[in-house]
């Protein structure tokens, strides 16, 4: 399970859902059997990362059954139900689902599309729109690149 864990953590880091400090803490804990605080001002983990980790843990019954690990990934809230795979609500897409572009939609955009002139009727570039929708991911991405988010945007 530790190899799967390492791949999962690296995937979360690559997708900018956790920062480098959280990545290091999670990898070390799996190797040493230590614990990790999943929230704090020193390191960042987004809710989507928690959900994916919870899905992995609940799918590996040996981890859930180990009392020394004591993993409880989900806590029910007043506005959502809780099942074995986590908090569920209408419109939630499980973390292992892939979204495939349809109708000849581009999956990877050209840099000119991202930062070029806004399309007719738009007030911002595609990159500005993406940053506005995923601000925490942008911050973690900038941090991983060793830059301030504004500095990274201006560099592009």
DSSP file (Angstrom, degrees, kcal/mol; ACC not computed):
  #  RESIDUE AA STRUCTURE BP1 BP2  ACC     N-H-->O    O-->H-N    N-H-->O    O-->H-N    TCO  KAPPA ALPHA  PHI   PSI    X-CA   Y-CA   Z-CA
    1    1 A X     >        0   0    0      0, 0.0     4,-2.6     0, 0.0     5,-0.2   0.000 360.0 360.0 360.0 -24.8    0.0    0.0    0.0
    2    2 A X  H  >  +     0   0    0      1,-0.2     4,-2.4     2,-0.2     5,-0.1   0.866 360.0  50.4 -67.7 -34.1    2.9    2.3    0.6
    3    3 A X  H  > S+     0   0    0      2,-0.2     4,-2.1     1,-0.2    -1,-0.2   0.912 111.8  47.9 -67.7 -41.2    3.8    2.4   -3.1
    4    4 A X  H  > S+     0   0    0      2,-0.2     4,-2.4     1,-0.2    -2,-0.2   0.915 111.2  52.0 -62.8 -42.3    0.2    3.2   -4.0
    5    5 A X  H  X S+     0   0    0     -4,-2.6     4,-2.9     1,-0.2     5,-0.2   0.922 107.8  51.2 -58.8 -46.2    0.2    5.9   -1.3
    6    6 A X  H  X S+     0   0    0     -4,-2.4     4,-2.5     1,-0.2    -1,-0.2   0.910 110.9  47.8 -60.1 -43.3    3.4    7.4   -2.8
    7    7 A X  H  X S+     0   0    0     -4,-2.1     4,-2.1     2,-0.2    -1,-0.2   0.894 112.1  50.4 -64.5 -39.4    1.9    7.6   -6.3
    8    8 A X  H  X S+     0   0    0     -4,-2.4     4,-2.4     2,-0.2    -2,-0.2   0.938 111.7  46.8 -63.5 -47.7   -1.3    9.1   -4.8
    9    9 A X  H  X S+     0   0    0     -4,-2.9     4,-2.3     1,-0.2    -2,-0.2   0.916 112.2  50.2 -63.1 -43.6    0.6   11.8   -3.0
   10   10 A X  H  X S+     0   0    0     -4,-2.5     4,-2.8    -5,-0.2    -1,-0.2   0.881 109.8  51.9 -62.6 -37.1    2.8   12.6   -6.0
   11   11 A X  H  X S+     0   0    0     -4,-2.1     4,-1.8     2,-0.2    -2,-0.2   0.910 109.0  49.2 -64.6 -42.3   -0.4   12.9   -8.1
   12   12 A X  H  <>S+     0   0    0     -4,-2.4     5,-2.9     2,-0.2     6,-0.8   0.893 113.3  47.7 -62.7 -39.4   -2.0   15.3   -5.6
   13   13 A X  H ><5S+     0   0    0     -4,-2.3     3,-1.7     1,-0.2    -2,-0.2   0.925 109.7  51.9 -67.1 -44.7    1.2   17.4   -5.7
   14   14 A X  H 3<5S+     0   0    0     -4,-2.8    -1,-0.2     1,-0.3    -2,-0.2   0.824 109.9  49.8 -61.8 -31.4    1.4   17.3   -9.5
   15   15 A X  T 3<5S-     0   0    0     -4,-1.8    -1,-0.3    -5,-0.2    -2,-0.2   0.336 115.3-118.0 -89.6   7.2   -2.2   18.6   -9.7
   16   16 A X  T < 5S+     0   0    0     -3,-1.7   124,-0.2     2,-0.2   125,-0.2   0.839  79.2 124.8  60.9  36.4   -1.4   21.4   -7.2
   17   17 A X  S   <S+     0   0    0     -5,-2.9    29,-2.5     1,-0.2     2,-0.3   0.591  76.1  29.0 -97.4 -14.9   -3.9   20.1   -4.6
   18   18 A X  B    S-A   45   0A   0     -6,-0.8    27,-0.2    27,-0.2    -1,-0.2  -0.967  83.4-123.7-136.4 154.7   -1.2   19.9   -1.9
   19   19 A X     >  -     0   0    0     25,-1.7     4,-2.3    -2,-0.3     5,-0.2  -0.374  35.2 -96.0 -92.4 177.4    2.0   21.9   -1.4
   20   20 A X  H  > S+     0   0    0      1,-0.2     4,-2.3     2,-0.2     5,-0.2   0.843 122.0  52.7 -65.0 -34.8    5.5   20.6   -1.1
   21   21 A X  H  > S+     0   0    0      2,-0.2     4,-2.5     1,-0.2    -1,-0.2   0.929 110.8  46.5 -67.8 -43.4    5.6   20.6    2.7
   22   22 A X  H  > S+     0   0    0      2,-0.2     4,-2.7     1,-0.2     5,-0.2   0.902 111.0  53.8 -63.7 -40.0    2.4   18.6    2.9
   23   23 A X  H  X S+     0   0    0     -4,-2.3     4,-2.3     1,-0.2     5,-0.2   0.943 110.4  46.2 -57.8 -48.9    3.8   16.2    0.2
   24   24 A X  H  X S+     0   0    0     -4,-2.3     4,-2.4     1,-0.2    -2,-0.2   0.915 112.7  50.0 -61.2 -44.6    6.9   15.7    2.3
   25   25 A X  H  X S+     0   0    0     -4,-2.5     4,-2.3     1,-0.2    -1,-0.2   0.909 111.8  47.8 -61.5 -43.3    4.9   15.1    5.5
   26   26 A X  H  X S+     0   0    0     -4,-2.7     4,-1.6     2,-0.2    -1,-0.2   0.892 113.3  47.1 -67.2 -40.2    2.6   12.6    3.9
   27   27 A X  H  X S+     0   0    0     -4,-2.3     4,-1.4    -5,-0.2    -2,-0.2   0.903 113.4  48.5 -68.3 -40.8    5.4   10.6    2.3
   28   28 A X  H  X S+     0   0    0     -4,-2.4     4,-2.6    -5,-0.2     6,-0.4   0.907 108.4  54.0 -65.3 -42.3    7.4   10.6    5.5
   29   29 A X  H  X S+     0   0    0     -4,-2.3     4,-2.1     1,-0.2     5,-0.5   0.880 107.2  51.1 -61.2 -38.7    4.4    9.4    7.6
   30   30 A X  H  < S+     0   0    0     -4,-1.6    -1,-0.2     1,-0.2    -2,-0.2   0.864 115.0  42.9 -67.6 -34.7    3.8    6.4    5.3
   31   31 A X  H  < S+     0   0    0     -4,-1.4    -2,-0.2     1,-0.1    -1,-0.2   0.866 125.4  31.3 -78.3 -36.8    7.5    5.4    5.6
   32   32 A X  H  < S-     0   0    0     -4,-2.6    -2,-0.2    -5,-0.1    -3,-0.2   0.599 102.1-118.9-100.2 -12.6    7.9    5.9    9.3
   33   33 A X     <  +     0   0    0     -4,-2.1    -3,-0.2    -5,-0.3    -4,-0.2   0.654  66.8 141.2  81.1  14.9    4.4    5.2   10.6
   34   34 A X        -     0   0    0     -5,-0.5     2,-0.3    -6,-0.4    -1,-0.2  -0.078  50.2-105.3 -79.3-175.6    4.1    8.7   11.9
   35   35 A X        -     0   0    0     -3,-0.1     2,-0.4    -5,-0.0    -1,-0.1  -0.744  22.2-150.1-112.5 161.9    1.1   11.0   11.9
   36   36 A X        -     0   0    0     -2,-0.3     2,-0.7    -7,-0.0   -14,-0.0  -0.998  13.8-135.5-134.1 132.9    0.3   14.0    9.8
   37   37 A X        -     0   0    0     -2,-0.4   -12,-0.1     1,-0.1    -2,-0.0  -0.800  16.7-156.8 -85.5 119.0   -1.8   17.0   10.6
   38   38 A X  S    S+     0   0    0     -2,-0.7     2,-0.3    12,-0.0    -1,-0.1   0.495  71.9  41.3 -81.6  -2.8   -4.0   17.6    7.6
   39   39 A X        +     0   0    0      5,-0.1     2,-0.3     3,-0.0     5,-0.1  -0.987  66.8 113.9-141.0 153.9   -4.6   21.2    8.2
   40   40 A X        -     0   0    0      3,-0.4     3,-0.2    -2,-0.3     5,-0.1  -0.858  67.0 -95.9 161.3 165.9   -2.5   24.1    9.4
   41   41 A X  S    S+     0   0    0     -2,-0.3    -1,-0.1     1,-0.2     3,-0.1   0.678 114.6  60.6 -80.6 -14.8   -1.1   27.4    8.4
   42   42 A X  S    S+     0   0    0      1,-0.1     2,-0.3    -3,-0.1    -1,-0.2   0.785 112.4  25.8 -81.6 -27.7    2.3   25.9    7.5
   43   43 A X  S    S-     0   0    0     -3,-0.2     2,-0.4   -22,-0.1    -3,-0.4  -0.938  71.7-134.7-138.6 159.3    1.1   23.5    4.8
   44   44 A X        +     0   0    0     -2,-0.3   -25,-1.7    -5,-0.1     2,-0.3  -0.936  21.2 167.8-123.5 135.4   -1.9   23.3    2.4
   45   45 A X  B     -A   18   0A   0     -2,-0.4   -27,-0.2   -27,-0.2     2,-0.1  -0.951  26.3-141.0-140.9 121.1   -4.2   20.5    1.4
   46   46 A X    >>  -     0   0    0    -29,-2.5     4,-1.7    -2,-0.3     3,-0.9  -0.415  26.0-110.1 -81.0 158.7   -7.4   21.3   -0.5
   47   47 A X  H 3> S+     0   0    0      1,-0.3     4,-2.4     2,-0.2     5,-0.2   0.840 118.2  58.8 -57.3 -35.7  -10.7   19.5    0.1
   48   48 A X  H 3> S+     0   0    0      1,-0.2     4,-2.0     2,-0.2    -1,-0.3   0.860 104.3  51.6 -63.8 -33.1  -10.4   17.7   -3.2
   49   49 A X  H <> S+     0   0    0     -3,-0.9     4,-2.4   -32,-0.3    -1,-0.2   0.910 108.9  50.3 -67.7 -41.7   -7.1   16.2   -2.0
   50   50 A X  H  X S+     0   0    0     -4,-1.7     4,-2.6     1,-0.2    -2,-0.2   0.908 109.7  51.3 -60.8 -41.9   -8.8   15.0    1.2
   51   51 A X  H  X S+     0   0    0     -4,-2.4     4,-2.2     2,-0.2    -1,-0.2   0.913 110.8  47.4 -63.9 -42.7  -11.6   13.4   -0.7
   52   52 A X  H  X S+     0   0    0     -4,-2.0     4,-2.3     2,-0.2    -1,-0.2   0.904 112.2  49.5 -66.3 -40.5   -9.2   11.5   -3.0
   53   53 A X  H  X S+     0   0    0     -4,-2.4     4,-2.8     1,-0.2    -2,-0.2   0.915 110.2  51.7 -63.7 -41.3   -7.1   10.3    0.0
   54   54 A X  H  X S+     0   0    0     -4,-2.6     4,-2.7     1,-0.2    -2,-0.2   0.896 108.3  51.1 -61.4 -40.6  -10.3    9.2    1.7
   55   55 A X  H  X S+     0   0    0     -4,-2.2     4,-1.4     2,-0.2    -1,-0.2   0.921 111.4  48.0 -63.2 -43.4  -11.3    7.2   -1.3
   56   56 A X  H  X S+     0   0    0     -4,-2.3     4,-1.0     1,-0.2     3,-0.3   0.945 113.4  47.1 -61.8 -48.0   -7.9    5.5   -1.5
   57   57 A X  H >< S+     0   0    0     -4,-2.8     3,-0.6     1,-0.2     7,-0.5   0.906 111.3  49.9 -63.0 -42.0   -8.0    4.7    2.2
   58   58 A X  H 3< S+     0   0    0     -4,-2.7    -1,-0.2     1,-0.2    -2,-0.2   0.772 108.8  53.6 -70.3 -22.4  -11.6    3.3    2.1
   59   59 A X  H 3< S+     0   0    0     -4,-1.4     2,-0.9    -3,-0.3    -1,-0.2   0.685  99.5  66.2 -82.6 -17.3  -10.7    1.2   -0.9
   60   60 A X    XX  -     0   0    0     -4,-1.0     3,-1.8    -3,-0.6     4,-1.4  -0.775  67.0-175.6-104.0  87.7   -7.7   -0.4    1.0
   61   61 A X  H 3> S+     0   0    0     -2,-0.9     4,-2.4     1,-0.3    -1,-0.2   0.758  77.3  66.7 -58.6 -27.6   -9.5   -2.3    3.8
   62   62 A X  H 34 S+     0   0    0      1,-0.2     4,-0.4     2,-0.2    -1,-0.3   0.840 103.7  46.8 -64.1 -29.7   -6.2   -3.3    5.4
   63   63 A X  H X4 S+     0   0    0     -3,-1.8     3,-1.0    -6,-0.2     8,-0.3   0.927 112.1  48.0 -75.1 -46.2   -5.7    0.4    6.2
   64   64 A X  H 3< S+     0   0    0     -4,-1.4    -2,-0.2    -7,-0.5    -1,-0.2   0.845 112.0  51.4 -62.7 -32.6   -9.2    1.0    7.6
   65   65 A X  T 3< S+     0   0    0     -4,-2.4     2,-0.8    -5,-0.2    -1,-0.2   0.571  85.9  97.1 -81.8  -8.8   -8.9   -2.2    9.7
   66   66 A X    X>  -     0   0    0     -3,-1.0     4,-1.5    -4,-0.4     3,-1.2  -0.720  57.5-163.6 -86.1 110.2   -5.6   -1.2   11.3
   67   67 A X  T 34 S+     0   0    0     -2,-0.8    -1,-0.2     1,-0.3    -4,-0.0   0.744  86.5  63.8 -67.1 -22.1   -6.3    0.3   14.7
   68   68 A X  T 34 S+     0   0    0      1,-0.2    -1,-0.3    -3,-0.1    -2,-0.0   0.758 103.9  47.5 -73.4 -21.9   -2.8    1.8   14.9
   69   69 A X  T <4 S-     0   0    0     -3,-1.2    -2,-0.2    -6,-0.2    -1,-0.2   0.878  82.8-170.0 -83.5 -40.4   -3.6    4.0   11.8
   70   70 A X     <  -     0   0    0     -4,-1.5     2,-0.6    -7,-0.2    -3,-0.1   0.925  13.3-180.0  52.3  55.1   -7.0    5.2   13.1
   71   71 A X        +     0   0    0     -8,-0.3     2,-0.4    -5,-0.3    -1,-0.2  -0.790  17.8 169.7 -94.3 122.7   -8.1    6.8    9.8
   72   72 A X        +     0   0    0     -2,-0.6   -18,-0.1     1,-0.1    -1,-0.0  -0.829   5.8 177.5-128.8  91.3  -11.5    8.5    9.7
   73   73 A X        +     0   0    0     -2,-0.4     2,-0.4   -19,-0.1   -19,-0.1   0.766  57.0  45.8 -72.0 -27.0  -11.6   10.4    6.5
   74   74 A X        -     0   0    0    -20,-0.1     2,-0.5    12,-0.1    12,-0.1  -0.929  51.0-169.9-128.8 142.4  -15.1   11.9    6.5
   75   75 A X        -     0   0    0     -2,-0.4    12,-0.1     0, 0.0    -3,-0.0  -0.995  34.1-118.4-123.6 123.5  -17.3   13.6    9.0
   76   76 A X        -     0   0    0     -2,-0.5     2,-0.2     6,-0.1     5,-0.1  -0.277  29.4-154.7 -60.6 146.0  -20.9   14.1    8.0
   77   77 A X  B >   -B   80   0B   0      3,-0.8     3,-0.7     4,-0.1    -1,-0.1  -0.687  28.4-107.2-114.2 171.9  -22.1   17.7    7.7
   78   78 A X  T 3  S+     0   0    0     -2,-0.2    -2,-0.0     1,-0.2    -1,-0.0   0.786 118.0  43.5 -71.0 -25.9  -25.6   19.1    8.0
   79   79 A X  T 3  S+     0   0    0      1,-0.1     2,-0.3     2,-0.0    -1,-0.2   0.379 115.0  45.4-103.0   5.5  -25.9   19.8    4.3
   80   80 A X  B <  S-B   77   0B   0     -3,-0.7    -3,-0.8     9,-0.1     9,-0.2  -0.999  72.4-125.7-147.7 148.5  -24.5   16.5    3.0
   81   81 A X  E     -C   88   0C   0      7,-1.2     7,-2.1    -2,-0.3     2,-0.4  -0.439  23.8-137.3 -84.2 165.1  -24.8   12.8    3.6
   82   82 A X  E     +C   87   0C   0      5,-0.2     5,-0.2    -2,-0.1     2,-0.2  -0.992  26.5 166.0-129.1 129.5  -21.8   10.6    4.3
   83   83 A X  E >   -C   86   0C   0      3,-2.0     3,-1.4    -2,-0.4    -9,-0.1  -0.609  56.5 -75.9-126.3-169.4  -21.2    7.1    2.9
   84   84 A X  T 3  S+     0   0    0      1,-0.3     3,-0.1    -2,-0.2   -26,-0.1   0.759 130.9  46.6 -63.6 -24.4  -18.2    4.8    2.7
   85   85 A X  T 3  S-     0   0    0      1,-0.3    -1,-0.3   -27,-0.0     2,-0.3   0.439 120.2 -99.7 -99.3   0.0  -16.7    6.8   -0.1
   86   86 A X  E <   -C   83   0C   0     -3,-1.4    -3,-2.0   -32,-0.1    -1,-0.3  -0.731  69.1  -5.8 122.7-168.5  -17.2   10.2    1.5
   87   87 A X  E     -C   82   0C   0     -2,-0.3     2,-0.4    -5,-0.2    -5,-0.2  -0.459  65.2-164.4 -66.9 128.6  -19.4   13.2    1.5
   88   88 A X  E     +C   81   0C   0     -7,-2.1    -7,-1.2    -2,-0.2     2,-0.3  -0.920  18.7 153.4-119.8 144.2  -22.0   12.8   -1.2
   89   89 A X    >   -     0   0    0     -2,-0.4     3,-2.0    -9,-0.2    -9,-0.1  -0.966  53.8 -68.6-157.0 163.9  -24.3   15.4   -2.8
   90   90 A X  T 3  S+     0   0    0     -2,-0.3     3,-0.1     1,-0.3     0, 0.0  -0.313 119.5  21.1 -58.8 135.4  -26.0   15.9   -6.1
   91   91 A X  T 3  S+     0   0    0      1,-0.3     2,-0.3    -3,-0.0    -1,-0.3   0.370  85.1 141.7  89.4  -4.8  -23.5   16.7   -8.9
   92   92 A X    <   -     0   0    0     -3,-2.0     2,-0.5     1,-0.0    -1,-0.3  -0.550  38.7-153.0 -74.0 131.2  -20.5   15.2   -7.1
   93   93 A X        -     0   0    0     -2,-0.3    -1,-0.0    -3,-0.1    -3,-0.0  -0.914  23.0-115.3-103.3 124.8  -18.2   13.4   -9.5
   94   94 A X    >   -     0   0    0     -2,-0.5     3,-1.8     1,-0.1   -42,-0.1  -0.221  27.0-114.3 -57.4 151.1  -16.1   10.6   -7.8
   95   95 A X  T 3  S+     0   0    0      1,-0.3    -1,-0.1   -44,-0.1   -43,-0.1   0.706 112.6  56.2 -65.6 -20.7  -12.4   11.2   -7.9
   96   96 A X  T 3  S+     0   0    0      2,-0.1    -1,-0.3   -44,-0.0     2,-0.2   0.468  82.5 109.0 -90.5  -0.2  -11.6    8.4  -10.2
   97   97 A X    <   -     0   0    0     -3,-1.8     2,-0.4     1,-0.0    -4,-0.0  -0.531  59.2-147.2 -75.1 139.7  -13.9    9.6  -12.9
   98   98 A X        -     0   0    0     -2,-0.2     2,-0.7     2,-0.0    -2,-0.1  -0.897   3.4-143.7-107.1 139.3  -12.3   11.0  -16.0
   99   99 A X        -     0   0    0     -2,-0.4     2,-0.5     0, 0.0    -2,-0.0  -0.906  17.7-158.9-102.2 119.0  -13.9   13.8  -18.0
  100  100 A X        -     0   0    0     -2,-0.7    -2,-0.0     1,-0.0     2,-0.0  -0.837  21.6-114.7-102.1 128.5  -13.3   13.3  -21.7
  101  101 A X        -     0   0    0     -2,-0.5     2,-0.3     4,-0.1     3,-0.2  -0.335  37.4-164.6 -59.5 139.3  -13.6   16.2  -24.1
  102  102 A X    >   +     0   0    0      1,-0.2     3,-1.0     4,-0.1    -1,-0.0  -0.799  59.0  32.2-122.7 166.6  -16.4   15.9  -26.5
  103  103 A X  T 3  S-     0   0    0     -2,-0.3    -1,-0.2     1,-0.3    -2,-0.0   0.881 131.9 -58.6  55.5  42.8  -17.4   17.6  -29.8
  104  104 A X  T 3  S+     0   0    0     -3,-0.2    -1,-0.3     1,-0.2     2,-0.2   0.750  87.6 167.8  62.2  26.6  -13.8   18.1  -30.7
  105  105 A X    <   -     0   0    0     -3,-1.0     2,-0.3     1,-0.1    -1,-0.2  -0.516  37.9-116.6 -71.9 136.6  -13.1   20.1  -27.6
  106  106 A X        -     0   0    0     -2,-0.2     3,-0.1     1,-0.1    -4,-0.1  -0.564  21.6-166.8 -75.0 134.1   -9.4   20.8  -26.9
  107  107 A X  S    S+     0   0    0     -2,-0.3     2,-0.5     1,-0.2    -1,-0.1   0.774  80.1  40.6 -89.0 -31.1   -8.1   19.2  -23.7
  108  108 A X  S    S-     0   0    0      0, 0.0     2,-0.3     0, 0.0    -1,-0.2  -0.981  83.1-143.3-121.5 127.8   -4.8   21.1  -23.7
  109  109 A X        -     0   0    0     -2,-0.5     2,-0.2    -3,-0.1    -2,-0.0  -0.617  15.1-116.0 -94.5 149.2   -4.9   24.8  -24.7
  110  110 A X    >>  -     0   0    0     -2,-0.3     4,-1.6     1,-0.1     3,-0.8  -0.498  29.3-116.5 -73.1 148.3   -2.3   26.7  -26.6
  111  111 A X  H 3> S+     0   0    0      1,-0.3     4,-2.3     2,-0.2     5,-0.3   0.831 116.1  59.2 -58.4 -32.9   -0.6   29.5  -24.7
  112  112 A X  H 3> S+     0   0    0      1,-0.2     4,-1.6     2,-0.2    -1,-0.3   0.860 104.9  49.6 -65.6 -34.1   -2.1   32.0  -27.1
  113  113 A X  H <4 S+     0   0    0     -3,-0.8    13,-0.7     2,-0.2    -1,-0.2   0.862 112.3  48.7 -70.1 -34.8   -5.5   30.9  -26.1
  114  114 A X  H  < S+     0   0    0     -4,-1.6    13,-2.7    12,-0.2    14,-0.4   0.911 129.4  16.2 -72.6 -43.3   -4.7   31.2  -22.4
  115  115 A X  H  < S+     0   0    0     -4,-2.3    -2,-0.2    11,-0.2    -3,-0.2   0.434 101.6 103.8-115.0  -0.8   -3.2   34.6  -22.4
  116  116 A X  S  < S-     0   0    0     -4,-1.6    10,-0.2    -5,-0.3     3,-0.1   0.064  87.5 -50.7 -70.1-173.3   -4.3   36.2  -25.7
  117  117 A X        -     0   0    0      1,-0.1    -1,-0.2     8,-0.1     9,-0.1  -0.299  69.8 -98.1 -58.8 140.9   -7.1   38.7  -26.2
  118  118 A X        -     0   0    0     -3,-0.1     7,-0.2     1,-0.1     3,-0.1  -0.310  44.9-104.7 -59.3 144.4  -10.4   37.8  -24.6
  119  119 A X    >   -     0   0    0      5,-0.3     3,-2.8     1,-0.2    -1,-0.1  -0.229  58.3 -62.6 -66.9 163.1  -12.9   36.2  -26.9
  120  120 A X  T 3  S+     0   0    0      1,-0.3    -1,-0.2    -3,-0.1     3,-0.1  -0.199 126.6  10.3 -51.2 125.5  -15.8   38.3  -28.2
  121  121 A X  T 3  S+     0   0    0      1,-0.3    -1,-0.3    -3,-0.1     2,-0.2   0.252 101.3 118.0  89.1 -12.2  -18.0   39.2  -25.2
  122  122 A X    <   -     0   0    0     -3,-2.8    -1,-0.3     1,-0.1    -4,-0.1  -0.583  49.8-160.2 -88.3 151.3  -15.5   38.1  -22.6
  123  123 A X  S    S+     0   0    0     -2,-0.2     2,-0.3    -3,-0.1    -1,-0.1   0.519  73.8  38.1-105.5  -8.8  -14.0   40.4  -20.1
  124  124 A X  S    S-     0   0    0     -5,-0.1    -5,-0.3    -7,-0.1    -1,-0.1  -0.935  84.4-102.3-138.5 161.8  -11.0   38.3  -19.1
  125  125 A X     >  -     0   0    0     -2,-0.3     4,-2.2    -7,-0.2     5,-0.2  -0.293  41.3-105.1 -73.9 167.8   -8.5   35.9  -20.7
  126  126 A X  H  > S+     0   0    0    -13,-0.7     4,-2.6     1,-0.2     5,-0.2   0.894 122.3  52.0 -62.7 -39.5   -8.9   32.2  -20.3
  127  127 A X  H  > S+     0   0    0    -13,-2.7     4,-2.6     2,-0.2     5,-0.2   0.918 108.4  50.2 -64.3 -43.2   -6.0   32.1  -17.8
  128  128 A X  H  > S+     0   0    0    -14,-0.4     4,-2.1     1,-0.2    -1,-0.2   0.902 111.4  49.5 -60.4 -40.6   -7.6   34.8  -15.7
  129  129 A X  H  X S+     0   0    0     -4,-2.2     4,-1.6     2,-0.2    -2,-0.2   0.934 111.1  48.5 -63.7 -46.2  -10.9   32.9  -15.7
  130  130 A X  H  X S+     0   0    0     -4,-2.6     4,-2.0     1,-0.2    -2,-0.2   0.902 111.2  50.2 -62.0 -41.5   -9.2   29.7  -14.7
  131  131 A X  H  < S+     0   0    0     -4,-2.6    -1,-0.2     1,-0.2    -2,-0.2   0.897 108.6  52.8 -63.2 -39.7   -7.3   31.4  -11.9
  132  132 A X  H  < S+     0   0    0     -4,-2.1     3,-0.4     1,-0.2    -1,-0.2   0.823 113.7  43.3 -66.4 -29.2  -10.6   33.0  -10.7
  133  133 A X  H  < S+     0   0    0     -4,-1.6    -1,-0.2     1,-0.2    -2,-0.2   0.765 127.0  29.2 -85.1 -27.2  -12.2   29.5  -10.5
  134  134 A X     X  +     0   0    0     -4,-2.0     4,-1.9    -5,-0.2    -1,-0.2  -0.463  69.3 151.9-130.8  59.7   -9.2   27.7   -8.9
  135  135 A X  H  > S+     0   0    0     -3,-0.4     4,-2.0     1,-0.2     5,-0.1   0.859  74.1  50.0 -64.9 -36.7   -7.4   30.3   -6.8
  136  136 A X  H  > S+     0   0    0      2,-0.2     4,-2.4     1,-0.2    -1,-0.2   0.900 109.8  50.7 -70.2 -39.0   -5.9   27.9   -4.3
  137  137 A X  H  > S+     0   0    0      1,-0.2     4,-2.7     2,-0.2    -1,-0.2   0.889 109.9  51.6 -62.5 -38.2   -4.6   25.6   -7.0
  138  138 A X  H  X S+     0   0    0     -4,-1.9     4,-2.6     2,-0.2    -2,-0.2   0.904 109.2  50.0 -65.0 -41.3   -2.9   28.6   -8.6
  139  139 A X  H  X S+     0   0    0     -4,-2.0     4,-2.5     2,-0.2    -2,-0.2   0.926 113.1  45.3 -62.7 -45.0   -1.3   29.6   -5.3
  140  140 A X  H  X S+     0   0    0     -4,-2.4     4,-2.8  -124,-0.2    -2,-0.2   0.910 112.3  51.9 -66.3 -41.2    0.1   26.1   -4.7
  141  141 A X  H  X S+     0   0    0     -4,-2.7     4,-1.5  -125,-0.2    -2,-0.2   0.931 111.3  47.3 -59.0 -46.0    1.3   25.9   -8.3
  142  142 A X  H  <>S+     0   0    0     -4,-2.6     5,-2.9     1,-0.2     4,-0.3   0.917 111.8  50.3 -62.1 -43.6    3.1   29.3   -7.9
  143  143 A X  H ><5S+     0   0    0     -4,-2.5     3,-1.5     1,-0.2    -2,-0.2   0.915 108.4  52.3 -60.7 -43.4    4.6   28.1   -4.7
  144  144 A X  H 3<5S+     0   0    0     -4,-2.8    -1,-0.2     1,-0.3    -2,-0.2   0.800 109.1  50.6 -63.6 -27.4    5.8   24.9   -6.3
  145  145 A X  T 3<5S-     0   0    0     -4,-1.5    -1,-0.3    -3,-0.2    -2,-0.2   0.449 118.9-114.4 -87.4  -1.1    7.4   27.0   -9.0
  146  146 A X  T < 5S+     0   0    0     -3,-1.5     2,-0.3    -4,-0.3    -3,-0.2   0.788  78.9 109.1  75.7  28.8    9.1   29.1   -6.3
  147  147 A X  S   <S-     0   0    0     -5,-2.9    -1,-0.3    -6,-0.1     2,-0.3  -0.874  74.4-104.7-132.6 162.9    7.2   32.3   -7.2
  148  148 A X     >  -     0   0    0     -2,-0.3     4,-2.6     1,-0.1     5,-0.2  -0.644  40.6-115.3 -79.1 146.1    4.5   34.5   -5.9
  149  149 A X  H  > S+     0   0    0     -2,-0.3     4,-2.2     1,-0.2     5,-0.1   0.874 116.7  47.7 -53.5 -41.0    1.1   34.0   -7.8
  150  150 A X  H  > S+     0   0    0      2,-0.2     4,-2.4     1,-0.2    -1,-0.2   0.915 111.2  50.8 -66.1 -42.5    1.2   37.5   -9.2
  151  151 A X  H  > S+     0   0    0      1,-0.2     4,-1.8     2,-0.2    -2,-0.2   0.898 110.3  49.8 -62.2 -41.6    4.8   37.1  -10.3
  152  152 A X  H  X S+     0   0    0     -4,-2.6     4,-1.2     2,-0.2    -1,-0.2   0.915 110.7  49.7 -64.3 -42.8    4.0   33.8  -12.0
  153  153 A X  H  < S+     0   0    0     -4,-2.2     3,-0.4    -5,-0.2    -2,-0.2   0.919 111.8  47.9 -61.6 -43.8    1.0   35.4  -13.8
  154  154 A X  H  < S+     0   0    0     -4,-2.4    -1,-0.2     1,-0.2    -2,-0.2   0.809 106.7  58.0 -68.5 -29.6    3.1   38.3  -15.0
  155  155 A X  H  <        0   0    0     -4,-1.8    -1,-0.2     1,-0.3    -2,-0.2   0.793 360.0 360.0 -68.9 -28.7    5.9   36.0  -16.2
  156  156 A X     <        0   0    0     -4,-1.2    -1,-0.3    -3,-0.4    -2,-0.2   0.501 360.0 360.0 -75.3 360.0    3.5   34.1  -18.5
